[in-house]
Every structure is written in C-alpha cells, then in structure tokens.
C-alpha cells in the first residue's frame, strides 16, 4: 500500500510503498478514504512530541474509511461498515488509572502508561489501509461523507467534549478562543446548542466568517470580552495558554475556562492579581471524553447543524497539506484523500 511516511524528525512527509497491515485479534482493517491532518501530527513529525519508535513512521488519528477485514474475536464490526478511528485504541485495563473505568478513548487512554495510540505507539491513518482496535472505532452516519467525517474524529470530538465538559446552562454565554480547526467547530456547536456565543480572535479576516459560523459577537481579547459583558464559559481551542490566561479578564463569576488544546511550550497560569480565587471560577481540562461524545458530534454533522470547513488534498500532495497546516493557512482542517 501507499502511506505518508515521516522519514525522520523535521523531514517532509513522503508517499511510499509499505507493507499492508493485517487485522489481528480484536482488530479491523480499514480501507482509508480520508484522514485529517491534526496539529499533533505536525508536532510529532517535528519532534515537539517524542518521535515514534516505528518503522516506518506513519502518523494520523483522523482516519475514516470502510472495514475490509475483521480480525479474530471481533463481533461488533463487519466488512463494509463505514467507520472512523480515534487516537487512543486501547489501554492496559489494569493500571491505577484504568481501574477507574473511565471512557476508553478519553482520559483513561491519555493517562494509561501502556495505551495504544495511533501514530504514536502504532502506525497511524495517513495510509491506504490501517489496522486498529475494533472497540476504538465508531460507525459513521450514512449522511456524512468520509472527508467530512475525518476532522470530526479528533478536532470535532475535542471541541464537542470541551463544550459538554463545561456543562453550560441555557442562560449562559459561551466564548470560543481561537477560530481554527477546533474553534470553527466549537462556534457551531455552541450556536447549535442555543447559547449566546462570542468568538475571540485577533484575526480581522475571520470576523465575518465567525459570525457566519454562529458567533453573536466577535472580540479580540479578554479585555474586549469583559467590555462586551463577559462569558460564563471560555473554550480554549487555540494553542497559546498565555493568551488563554489573558481571557480570564472576561470570565464571569462562577465561570469555567476549558483547556481543549495543547500548548507544547507554555503552562497555563492564572495572572497575578486575578480575582479567580474569590469568584469560584474553574479551570477544566477536556480531551476525547468518551465515544458517546463523538457519536453526538457526528450526529450534529449528519443533521446539518454543524459543517466542518475543510481543504482536501490527494495523497500525492500530503506534504503540501502539512505545510499549509504548519503555516496556519488551512481553512480550517486539511484532509488527505487516500481512496
């Protein structure tokens, strides 16, 4: 098969012929139709995250496609099923964290020291075929094309999980910091939920689009958010925790700020002098909070309430797709076709 191989740290991805995997026990083999490019894929290939000890290195955890082979012991999936894959495939089931029995592909997978993770501990989905744990897949709604489903498998999954983790009340106001791969979906999720929604972006060229996606107001920073009346929930979907800390200026009493993206450089800090402690505010971490959340997010796409904005690339142009993500030019999620 052909796969997008990362030859070494900081090297351009190359489309190469590599062995086609087989479906092992508990696994399914998926004919990948589309795979999204996550910023984490970029960081892995640049060495920001530990470079995978794989041969060859194939990253990617937003693969959508068709099951073509079912491994021994699998009863929940059949050949012909339209499925999506997730980042965490399985865990050890026995460590201290796994014993809490939290959602498999949510916090449990991120905290288990022996978790199986696509593109990190096993080969990922930027290939024509990928073998994954059957229990880590979701059935895709018939109304959602593969290339639209792909970004929902991480970006959409994360954005919806963040909103659900904040648990906003019907009367509360939701702000989304960073209108990118996650943020453009978080805006739509908030709007679909009926919440008054604020977009926080320093990019003037995104103002009109943010309103189209469901923002009732657009501001540049935490100071402007406060001047506009503040927000009960701030969803941090950008990769700067320093900017996230500044938005606390506009967080209302009893408000929640949800860290849904990764800053590989800076830690999140509460600015000195902040009244955070006196206002019963909360900082919440959110990631892939269970496959039921992913199913809910895909359902909103199938209903037409949410639409990922994507740029599609044939597999022969996978390096170009990564370059656009690296430069912040993708609007808003790059998706590579492997069909």
C-alpha positions in Angstrom: 0.0 0.0 0.0 0.9 3.7 -0.2 1.5 5.6 3.0 2.7 9.0 4.1 5.9 8.2 5.8 7.9 10.6 8.1 11.5 9.7 7.2 13.0 11.4 10.3 12.4 14.3 12.7 11.7 17.5 10.8 11.7 15.8 7.4 9.0 16.3 4.8 6.5 13.5 4.6 7.0 11.2 1.6 4.4 8.9 -0.1 6.0 5.4 -0.1 5.1 1.8 -0.7 5.0 0.0 2.6 3.6 -3.4 3.7 -0.2 -3.6 4.0 -1.2 -4.4 7.6 -3.4 -7.3 8.6 -6.3 -7.3 11.1 -5.1 -9.1 14.2 -7.2 -10.3 17.2 -9.7 -7.7 18.2 -8.8 -5.5 15.2 -10.4 -4.4 11.9 -8.6 -3.5 8.7 -9.8 -0.2 7.3 -9.5 0.9 3.7 -8.8 4.6 4.5 -10.8 7.0 2.3 -9.8 10.2 4.1 -7.6 11.2 7.0 -7.4 14.7 8.6 -4.2 16.5 9.5 -4.1 17.3 13.2 -1.6 19.8 14.6 -0.4 17.0 16.8 0.7 15.1 13.6 2.8 18.2 12.8 4.3 18.3 16.3 5.1 14.6 16.2 6.9 14.9 12.9 8.8 18.0 14.1 10.0 16.3 17.3 8.0 18.6 19.6 6.4 15.3 20.9 8.6 12.2 21.2 9.3 10.8 17.7 7.5 7.4 17.4 9.7 4.3 17.6 8.0 2.9 14.5 9.4 1.5 11.2 8.1 3.2 9.1 6.7 6.2 11.0 3.1 6.8 9.8 1.1 9.2 11.9 -2.6 10.2 11.8 -5.6 9.6 14.0 -8.4 11.1 12.0 -8.9 8.2 9.5 -12.3 7.5 8.1 -13.0 4.5 5.8 -14.5 1.1 5.1 -13.9 -2.1 7.0 -12.4 -4.7 4.6 -11.3 -7.3 7.1 -12.3 -8.4 10.6 -9.8 -10.0 12.9 -10.4 -12.9 15.3 -12.8 -12.2 18.1 -14.5 -9.2 16.6 -18.3 -9.3 16.6 -19.2 -5.6 16.6 -17.9 -4.7 13.2 -18.4 -6.3 9.7 -16.8 -5.9 6.3 -18.5 -3.0 4.6 -19.0 -0.9 7.7 -18.3 2.8 7.4 -16.2 3.7 10.4 -14.0 6.4 11.9 -10.9 5.8 14.1 -9.8 7.5 17.2 -6.4 8.5 18.7 -6.5 6.0 21.6 -7.2 2.5 20.5 -6.8 0.5 23.8 -5.4 0.6 27.3 -3.9 -2.0 29.6 -7.0 -2.2 31.7 -5.1 -2.9 34.9 -3.1 0.2 35.9 -4.3 2.5 38.7 -6.0 4.9 36.2 -7.6 2.2 34.1 -9.2 0.7 37.3 -11.3 3.9 37.4 -13.1 2.6 34.3 -13.3 6.0 32.7 -14.2 6.2 28.9 -11.7 4.1 26.9 -10.7 6.8 24.4 -10.9 9.7 26.8 -9.0 10.5 30.0 -8.2 6.8 30.6 -6.4 6.4 27.4 -4.4 9.6 27.8 -3.3 8.6 31.3 -2.6 4.8 30.9 1.1 4.3 30.5 0.6 1.4 28.2 -2.1 2.9 25.9 -2.1 2.1 22.2 -2.2 5.3 20.3 -2.5 5.7 16.6 0.6 7.4 15.1 2.5 7.3 18.3 2.8 3.7 19.5 1.4 2.1 16.4 1.2 3.2 12.8 -1.5 5.7 12.1 -4.1 6.5 9.5 -2.2 8.5 6.8 -2.1 5.4 4.6 -4.3 3.5 2.2 -5.0 0.9 5.0 -4.8 0.9 8.8 -5.4 -1.9 11.3 -7.0 -0.6 14.6 -8.8 -2.0 17.6 -12.4 -2.6 16.7 -13.6 -1.1 20.0 -12.0 2.2 19.2 -14.0 2.8 16.1 -17.4 4.4 15.6 -19.9 3.8 12.9 -20.3 6.8 10.7 -23.8 8.2 9.8 -24.6 7.5 6.2 -25.2 11.2 5.6 -21.7 12.1 6.5 -19.0 11.7 3.7 -15.6 10.3 4.7 -13.8 13.6 4.1 -16.3 15.4 6.3 -16.2 12.8 9.0 -12.3 12.8 9.2 -11.9 16.1 11.1 -14.6 15.2 13.5 -12.6 12.2 14.7 -10.3 14.5 16.7 -11.0 18.2 16.2 -14.8 17.8 16.4 -14.5 15.2 19.1 -12.4 17.5 21.2 -14.5 20.7 20.6 -17.8 19.0 21.5 -16.2 17.2 24.5 -15.0 20.6 25.8 -18.4 22.2 25.5 -20.0 19.3 27.2 -17.4 19.3 30.0 -18.2 23.0 30.7 -21.9 22.0 31.1 -23.3 25.4 30.3 -26.8 26.3 31.5 -29.3 27.6 28.9 -29.0 31.2 30.0 -25.2 31.2 30.0 -22.9 32.8 27.4 -20.1 30.8 25.7 -16.9 32.2 24.3 -14.5 30.4 21.9 -10.9 31.4 21.9 -9.1 30.7 18.6 -11.0 30.3 15.3 -9.1 27.4 13.7 -9.5 23.7 13.3 -11.2 23.2 16.7 -12.6 26.7 17.2 -14.6 26.9 14.0 -16.4 23.7 15.1 -16.8 24.9 18.7 -18.5 28.0 17.5 -21.0 25.9 15.6 -21.6 23.5 18.5 -22.3 26.4 20.8 -24.7 28.0 18.3 -26.4 24.7 17.7 -26.9 24.4 21.5 -28.7 27.7 21.5 -26.1 29.5 23.5 -25.2 33.2 23.0 -21.8 32.8 21.5 -18.7 35.0 21.4 -15.7 34.5 19.1 -12.3 35.6 20.4 -9.8 36.2 17.6 -7.1 38.7 16.8 -7.5 38.0 13.0 -9.8 40.6 11.4 -10.2 38.4 8.3 -12.0 35.8 10.5 -14.7 38.2 11.9 -17.3 37.8 9.2 -16.8 34.1 9.0 -17.0 33.8 12.8 -20.5 35.4 12.6 -21.5 33.1 9.8 -20.5 30.1 11.9 -22.7 31.2 14.7 -20.9 33.9 16.7 -23.3 36.6 18.1 -20.3 38.8 19.0 -16.6 39.0 18.0 -13.9 40.4 20.2 -10.1 40.4 20.1 -9.1 39.5 23.6 -10.0 39.1 27.3 -10.3 42.9 27.8 -12.7 43.3 25.0 -14.6 40.2 26.2 -15.1 41.9 29.6 -16.2 45.1 28.0 -18.8 43.1 26.0 -20.3 41.6 29.1 -18.0 38.7 29.7 -18.7 35.0 29.3 -19.7 32.1 31.6 -17.6 29.6 29.6 -14.4 30.1 27.6 -13.4 27.2 25.4 -9.7 27.4 24.7 -9.2 25.9 21.2 -6.0 27.7 20.2 -2.5 26.6 21.2 -1.4 29.6 23.3 -2.0 29.2 27.0 -0.6 32.7 27.6 -3.5 34.1 25.5 -5.9 31.8 27.3 -4.8 33.2 30.7 -5.5 36.7 29.4 -9.1 35.8 28.7 -9.7 35.4 32.4 -10.3 39.1 32.4 -13.7 38.4 30.7 -14.7 35.3 32.7 -17.7 35.9 34.8 -18.1 34.8 38.4 -18.6 31.0 38.7 -17.3 30.8 35.1 -15.4 27.9 33.6 -12.4 28.1 31.3 -11.9 24.8 29.4 -8.4 23.9 28.0 -9.2 21.8 24.9 -6.0 22.4 23.0 -2.3 21.7 23.8 0.3 24.4 24.2 3.6 22.5 23.8 5.7 25.4 25.2 3.9 27.2 28.0 2.0 26.1 31.1 -1.4 27.6 31.8 -1.1 30.2 34.6 -3.6 32.4 36.4 -2.3 36.0 36.1 -1.1 37.7 39.3 -3.8 39.7 41.0 -6.6 37.8 39.3 -9.8 37.6 41.5 -10.1 34.0 40.2 -9.9 32.6 43.8 -12.7 34.8 45.0 -15.1 34.2 42.1 -15.4 30.4 42.3 -14.1 30.1 38.8 -12.8 26.8 37.4 -10.1 25.5 35.0 -11.2 22.3 33.3 -9.2 20.0 31.1 -11.1 18.3 28.3 -10.0 15.8 25.6 -11.8 12.9 23.9 -14.3 12.3 26.7 -15.8 9.0 25.5 -17.1 7.6 22.2 -20.6 8.7 23.1 -19.4 12.3 22.8 -18.0 11.5 19.3 -21.3 9.9 18.3 -23.2 13.0 19.4 -20.9 15.3 17.4 -21.2 13.2 14.3 -25.0 13.3 14.7 -24.9 17.1 14.7 -23.0 17.0 11.4 -25.4 14.5 10.0 -28.3 16.8 10.9 -26.8 19.7 9.2 -26.3 21.8 12.3 -22.5 21.6 12.1 -20.3 21.6 9.0 -16.6 21.2 9.1 -14.8 23.5 6.8 -12.1 21.5 5.0 -9.4 21.7 2.4 -8.9 18.4 0.6 -5.7 17.1 -0.9 -4.9 13.9 -2.9 -2.4 11.7 -1.2 0.3 12.7 -3.7 0.1 16.2 -2.1 0.2 15.2 1.5 3.4 17.2 2.2 1.7 20.3 0.8 -1.2 19.7 3.2 1.2 19.5 6.1 2.9 22.7 5.0 -0.4 24.6 5.0 -1.2 23.4 8.5 2.3 24.4 9.6 1.9 28.0 8.2 -1.6 28.3 9.7 -3.1 28.7 6.3 -5.5 25.8 6.2 -9.2 26.9 6.4 -9.8 25.2 8.7 -8.9 21.5 8.5 -6.7 19.8 5.9 -8.0 16.4 4.9 -6.0 14.0 2.7 -7.7 11.5 0.4 -6.3 8.0 0.3 -9.0 6.4 -1.8 
